[in-house]
Amino acid sequence: MPVAEFGRFAAAIPAPLGLAKIRLEDGSFASGFIAEAVGVKDAVDISRYKGWRAYVEDRKDYGQ
């Protein structure tokens, strides 16, 4: 993304989301999205699926 466009992109991210450096499983860091605690209060932890697509695919097996 061009640096000149980053401000517009960041300003359009709705609360409770934000951008931050996140630590990956291998210990390295990358830029990524984070959410304030209030945004995930009732959320399901899908970490074991290693991604949204795998979670959605698994839910299909349960008719959800």
Distance bins in CASP14 RR format, pairs under 12 A and 6 or more apart:
PFRMAT RR
TARGET T0000
AUTHOR 0000-0000-0000
RMODE 2
METHOD distances of the structure
MODEL  1
1 7 0 0 0 0 1 0 0 0 0 0 0
1 8 0 0 0 0 1 0 0 0 0 0 0
1 9 1 0 0 1 0 0 0 0 0 0 0
1 10 0 0 0 0 0 1 0 0 0 0 0
1 19 0 0 0 0 0 1 0 0 0 0 0
1 31 0 0 0 0 0 1 0 0 0 0 0
2 8 0 0 0 0 0 1 0 0 0 0 0
2 9 0 0 0 0 1 0 0 0 0 0 0
3 9 0 0 0 0 0 1 0 0 0 0 0
3 10 0 0 0 0 0 1 0 0 0 0 0
5 11 0 0 0 0 0 1 0 0 0 0 0
5 12 0 0 0 0 0 1 0 0 0 0 0
6 12 0 0 0 0 0 1 0 0 0 0 0
6 13 0 0 0 0 0 1 0 0 0 0 0
6 19 0 0 0 0 1 0 0 0 0 0 0
6 31 0 0 0 0 0 1 0 0 0 0 0
7 13 0 0 0 0 1 0 0 0 0 0 0
7 19 0 0 0 0 0 1 0 0 0 0 0
9 18 0 0 0 0 0 1 0 0 0 0 0
9 19 0 0 0 0 1 0 0 0 0 0 0
9 31 0 0 0 0 0 1 0 0 0 0 0
9 33 0 0 0 0 0 1 0 0 0 0 0
10 17 0 0 0 0 0 1 0 0 0 0 0
10 18 0 0 0 0 1 0 0 0 0 0 0
10 19 1 0 0 1 0 0 0 0 0 0 0
10 20 0 0 0 0 0 1 0 0 0 0 0
10 31 0 0 0 0 0 1 0 0 0 0 0
10 32 0 0 0 0 0 1 0 0 0 0 0
10 33 0 0 0 0 0 1 0 0 0 0 0
11 18 0 0 0 0 0 1 0 0 0 0 0
11 19 0 0 0 0 0 1 0 0 0 0 0
12 18 0 0 0 0 0 1 0 0 0 0 0
12 19 0 0 0 0 0 1 0 0 0 0 0
13 19 1 0 0 1 0 0 0 0 0 0 0
13 20 0 0 0 0 0 1 0 0 0 0 0
13 32 0 0 0 0 0 1 0 0 0 0 0
13 33 1 0 0 1 0 0 0 0 0 0 0
13 34 0 0 0 0 0 1 0 0 0 0 0
13 35 0 0 0 0 0 1 0 0 0 0 0
13 36 0 0 0 0 0 1 0 0 0 0 0
14 33 0 0 0 0 0 1 0 0 0 0 0
14 35 0 0 0 0 0 1 0 0 0 0 0
14 36 0 0 0 0 0 1 0 0 0 0 0
14 39 0 0 0 0 0 1 0 0 0 0 0
15 34 0 0 0 0 0 1 0 0 0 0 0
15 35 0 0 0 0 1 0 0 0 0 0 0
15 36 1 0 0 1 0 0 0 0 0 0 0
15 38 0 0 0 0 1 0 0 0 0 0 0
15 39 0 0 0 0 1 0 0 0 0 0 0
16 33 0 0 0 0 0 1 0 0 0 0 0
16 34 0 0 0 0 1 0 0 0 0 0 0
16 35 1 0 1 0 0 0 0 0 0 0 0
16 36 1 1 0 0 0 0 0 0 0 0 0
16 37 0 0 0 0 1 0 0 0 0 0 0
16 38 1 0 1 0 0 0 0 0 0 0 0
16 39 1 0 1 0 0 0 0 0 0 0 0
16 40 0 0 0 0 1 0 0 0 0 0 0
16 41 0 0 0 0 1 0 0 0 0 0 0
16 43 0 0 0 0 0 1 0 0 0 0 0
17 32 0 0 0 0 1 0 0 0 0 0 0
17 33 1 0 1 0 0 0 0 0 0 0 0
17 34 1 0 0 1 0 0 0 0 0 0 0
17 35 1 0 1 0 0 0 0 0 0 0 0
17 36 0 0 0 0 1 0 0 0 0 0 0
17 38 0 0 0 0 0 1 0 0 0 0 0
17 39 0 0 0 0 1 0 0 0 0 0 0
17 40 0 0 0 0 0 1 0 0 0 0 0
18 31 0 0 0 0 0 1 0 0 0 0 0
18 32 0 0 0 0 1 0 0 0 0 0 0
18 33 1 0 1 0 0 0 0 0 0 0 0
18 34 1 0 1 0 0 0 0 0 0 0 0
18 35 1 0 0 1 0 0 0 0 0 0 0
18 36 0 0 0 0 1 0 0 0 0 0 0
18 39 0 0 0 0 0 1 0 0 0 0 0
19 30 0 0 0 0 0 1 0 0 0 0 0
19 31 1 0 0 1 0 0 0 0 0 0 0
19 32 1 0 0 1 0 0 0 0 0 0 0
19 33 1 0 0 1 0 0 0 0 0 0 0
19 34 1 0 0 1 0 0 0 0 0 0 0
19 35 0 0 0 0 0 1 0 0 0 0 0
20 29 0 0 0 0 1 0 0 0 0 0 0
20 30 0 0 0 0 0 1 0 0 0 0 0
20 31 1 0 0 1 0 0 0 0 0 0 0
20 32 1 0 0 1 0 0 0 0 0 0 0
20 33 1 0 0 1 0 0 0 0 0 0 0
20 34 1 0 1 0 0 0 0 0 0 0 0
20 35 0 0 0 0 0 1 0 0 0 0 0
20 36 0 0 0 0 0 1 0 0 0 0 0
21 27 0 0 0 0 0 1 0 0 0 0 0
21 28 0 0 0 0 0 1 0 0 0 0 0
21 29 1 0 1 0 0 0 0 0 0 0 0
21 30 1 0 0 1 0 0 0 0 0 0 0
21 31 1 0 0 1 0 0 0 0 0 0 0
21 32 1 0 0 1 0 0 0 0 0 0 0
21 33 0 0 0 0 0 1 0 0 0 0 0
21 34 0 0 0 0 1 0 0 0 0 0 0
22 28 0 0 0 0 1 0 0 0 0 0 0
22 29 1 0 0 1 0 0 0 0 0 0 0
22 30 1 0 0 1 0 0 0 0 0 0 0
22 31 1 0 0 1 0 0 0 0 0 0 0
22 32 1 0 1 0 0 0 0 0 0 0 0
22 33 0 0 0 0 1 0 0 0 0 0 0
22 34 1 0 0 1 0 0 0 0 0 0 0
22 35 0 0 0 0 0 1 0 0 0 0 0
23 29 1 0 1 0 0 0 0 0 0 0 0
23 30 0 0 0 0 1 0 0 0 0 0 0
23 31 0 0 0 0 0 1 0 0 0 0 0
23 32 0 0 0 0 0 1 0 0 0 0 0
23 34 0 0 0 0 0 1 0 0 0 0 0
24 30 1 0 1 0 0 0 0 0 0 0 0
24 31 0 0 0 0 0 1 0 0 0 0 0
24 32 0 0 0 0 1 0 0 0 0 0 0
24 50 0 0 0 0 0 1 0 0 0 0 0
25 47 0 0 0 0 1 0 0 0 0 0 0
25 50 0 0 0 0 1 0 0 0 0 0 0
33 39 0 0 0 0 0 1 0 0 0 0 0
33 40 0 0 0 0 0 1 0 0 0 0 0
33 52 0 0 0 0 0 1 0 0 0 0 0
34 40 0 0 0 0 1 0 0 0 0 0 0
35 41 0 0 0 0 1 0 0 0 0 0 0
35 43 0 0 0 0 1 0 0 0 0 0 0
36 43 0 0 0 0 0 1 0 0 0 0 0
37 43 0 0 0 0 0 1 0 0 0 0 0
40 46 0 0 0 0 0 1 0 0 0 0 0
40 47 0 0 0 0 0 1 0 0 0 0 0
43 55 0 0 0 0 0 1 0 0 0 0 0
44 52 0 0 0 0 0 1 0 0 0 0 0
44 55 0 0 0 0 1 0 0 0 0 0 0
44 56 0 0 0 0 0 1 0 0 0 0 0
44 58 0 0 0 0 0 1 0 0 0 0 0
44 59 0 0 0 0 1 0 0 0 0 0 0
44 64 0 0 0 0 0 1 0 0 0 0 0
45 51 0 0 0 0 0 1 0 0 0 0 0
45 55 0 0 0 0 1 0 0 0 0 0 0
46 52 1 0 0 1 0 0 0 0 0 0 0
46 53 0 0 0 0 0 1 0 0 0 0 0
46 54 0 0 0 0 1 0 0 0 0 0 0
46 55 1 0 1 0 0 0 0 0 0 0 0
46 56 0 0 0 0 1 0 0 0 0 0 0
46 57 0 0 0 0 0 1 0 0 0 0 0
46 58 0 0 0 0 1 0 0 0 0 0 0
46 59 0 0 0 0 1 0 0 0 0 0 0
47 54 0 0 0 0 0 1 0 0 0 0 0
47 55 0 0 0 0 1 0 0 0 0 0 0
48 54 0 0 0 0 1 0 0 0 0 0 0
48 55 0 0 0 0 1 0 0 0 0 0 0
48 58 0 0 0 0 1 0 0 0 0 0 0
49 55 1 0 1 0 0 0 0 0 0 0 0
49 56 0 0 0 0 1 0 0 0 0 0 0
49 57 0 0 0 0 1 0 0 0 0 0 0
49 58 1 0 0 1 0 0 0 0 0 0 0
49 59 0 0 0 0 1 0 0 0 0 0 0
50 57 0 0 0 0 0 1 0 0 0 0 0
50 58 0 0 0 0 0 1 0 0 0 0 0
51 57 0 0 0 0 1 0 0 0 0 0 0
51 58 0 0 0 0 0 1 0 0 0 0 0
52 58 0 0 0 0 0 1 0 0 0 0 0
52 59 0 0 0 0 0 1 0 0 0 0 0
53 59 0 0 0 0 0 1 0 0 0 0 0
53 60 0 0 0 0 0 1 0 0 0 0 0
54 60 0 0 0 0 0 1 0 0 0 0 0
54 61 0 0 0 0 0 1 0 0 0 0 0
55 61 0 0 0 0 0 1 0 0 0 0 0
55 62 0 0 0 0 0 1 0 0 0 0 0
55 64 0 0 0 0 0 1 0 0 0 0 0
56 62 0 0 0 0 0 1 0 0 0 0 0
56 63 0 0 0 0 0 1 0 0 0 0 0
56 64 0 0 0 0 1 0 0 0 0 0 0
57 63 0 0 0 0 0 1 0 0 0 0 0
57 64 0 0 0 0 0 1 0 0 0 0 0
58 64 0 0 0 0 1 0 0 0 0 0 0
END
